[in-house]
Amino acid sequence: KNVELGEVTWQSPSNIALVKYWGKKENQIPANPSISFTLDNCRSTTKLRFSKKIKGGDNFEFDFYFEGKPKEDFKPKIKKFFQRIEKYCPYLKNYSFEIHSENSFPHSSGIASSASGMSAIALCIMDLEKQLFPEISEEYFSKKASFLARLGSGSASRSIDGRLVVWGENDSIEGSSDEYAVEFPYEVHETFKTYKDTILLVDKGEKQVSSTVGHGLMHGHPFAENRFAQAHENLESMIPILKSGDTSAFIRLVESEALTLHTMMMSSNPYFILMKPNTLEIINKIWAFREKNDIPVCFTLDAGANVHVLYPESQESKVLEFINNELVVYCQNGQYICDQVGGGAKKL
Ligand code: PMV
């Protein structure tokens, strides 16, 4: 179909990995599979305006606005993304674009916006593709959206679908692929469908290590092969855990994954410590609280100092009371974000 001009808006969430992706091969292929909870409140909203150029062209034409203002320093990242996906979206150079993006969470919160931001742009582009080729199926649409998002930022591939999402090929997960993420295909206990994630903002500064550099550190890392094998095993262990609702086993696996991610960074060359003293204070408080009250609350970490506190919805009031009484003092300006497992991206 001929499409002259139009405008589409998609809202896409962030996600938090339970089994972590750390290390990649050429072309954004993950060195190991990962699984994440899709979040709900931490989202990017992206509007794509497009108009057909009078005569095609051999350059990408686009402007990028963040929270209403032109943002030049983000343009090279988008350009690189367009270059990577051009092969799969040959219509891109026929249009000039205006991209408007905003996040529901504070931008200097140390919360990575690449997963929500890149998946939202990928969905907008797929929306244009659907207008050009109305016959494409819903399944093709979401798989290709995840595929394109992956080329923007690996973890962004896991932000299209809802609840529990797997990215990376694994023999035990039917339909899993290195090229795109899929919804976890097996039974999930009610407990995990409504899990809570309260994100404690320990350090809102710029990331000390970009994830690109971080993934690169796994090349030639002395423990890399064992780590990749362990991620496969941990993902497989998740299948019965998610089915049975066994929160104790879930906690052991998720906390170990978080600490292993940081272990990899501490033992790479060069080495980094991305936790802050307050990260450790929080972890110790969580352990003491869990021991004393027998409440299944645990932590996980990204490649930074902030702490994600994960717990069942049924424990919400007790855990929030604990966070307010004992953990807020370790957060920068007392800030934290309340989130939960969500249903995935949507069109506005
Ligand atoms: O998507 P990237 O390249 O920003 O990598 C993200 C890696 C971690 O957040 C540390 C782990 C993960 O699986 O999301």
Residues whose N, C-alpha, C, O or C-beta is under 5 A from the ligand:
A	BS01	PMV	A17 V19 K20 Y21 S34 S153 G154 S155 A156 S211 D302 A303
